[in-house]
């Protein structure tokens, strides 16, 4: 199991989205990361060597950050950026 530490500003934004989805922050972050991992593994050749995906703070922040705190806009961002 991995430990993820969010910067305070990213944590605050994640908390807003988690409340909208009626989840606690940890469950919400896990849900988002699981979607990314599943999507990446479905697109990769299963015979290829395993690689890890590193996200910059801007990418992580972008998953949660928006002046628009609308679930639909967040979901559209995730779909556009990561295809999920």
Secondary structure as GFF3:
##gff-version 3
##sequence-region A 1 84
A	DSSP	alpha_helix	8	20	.	.	.	ID=ss1
A	DSSP	alpha_helix	25	43	.	.	.	ID=ss2
A	DSSP	alpha_helix	57	64	.	.	.	ID=ss3
A	DSSP	alpha_helix	71	82	.	.	.	ID=ss4
###
